[in-house]
Amino acid sequence: MIRLARFGAKKKPSYRVVVIEKERARDSRSVEVVGTYNPIRQPAEVKLDHERIEYWIKKGAQPSETVARLLKKHPAAAAEPVAS
């Protein structure tokens, strides 16, 4: 499962986008960190490793509703054509 793990101080959350086994607790040990999300910044700061997220989705990992919304809002940049 691909979901958010909360970090940061009280009342100042920041999140890591992690690949984790579904049965594990929210902030327990993850398999891999594939991005970050900071909702406190204006506008919210989102950094995602789209290549690794696609790899895990192909392996069967399901994104949570929040992660799916972040992926939809911040899609991977299209590959730029190489000038010849």
Steps between C-alpha positions, in 0.01 A plus 500: 500500500618853424393748768605796712706467819483802732815675621568845640419678822165537671264717292764514221458180302709389208457167330707242316339305218598142584456148370396289798326172575127562544478348850774719648435811711503841330849605616669160524792379291440541128633307202599817310449877518380622158420866571416778743202727561502820707149650535620788721681676216296730277453356243540148639836345413481160329799296382428161345727240340258404221732235360507305829127554560421349158733209579314424825158538339605247234608268785146524642524779758175695541525876566284639781227751409719793606804376307284435193373860522860631528603293197207633299570860601878471438548267200841397376657744257478375142828389348651789308585427135870487430615764252706349219 
